[in-house]
Amino acid sequence: MGKTWMEAIVEREAQLGTDTVARMAKIFVGDSKAQVNTIGAALARNELATARSAARDLTNNAGSLGFIRLEEAARDCERDCAKGDIEKAVATHKSLLALVEICVFLLRGRYKLS
């Protein structure tokens, strides 16, 4: 079984320092919601290249904090867009919405972010 979300954050803090991870978390909170919203809007307009690009950005942001489940889901969305499978990408996007909310909630609580 993989690490919990909190274990991933604690590991990043040990590697990079709490202050650095707190700064990364602040960026993640702002960027991840924008990225997941961009994915949804692009999919609604059938703009797979735009959705794919935003999914790639989300993949990288999630990975930087060790959020493996979110990273994998974003990578799946990117892959779905690359294949032109909009139905699967839309379904994956729904998972991304929930996963981003969980990550943001966790980070806001740990680092007292607004």
Secondary structure, DSSP 4 states (H G I P E B T S, - for coil): ----HHHHHHHHHHHH-HHHHHHHHHHHHHHHHHHHHHHHHHHHTT-HHHHHHHHHHHHHHHHHHT-HHHHHHHHHHHHHHHHT-HHHHHHHHHHHHHHHHHHHHHHHHHHT--
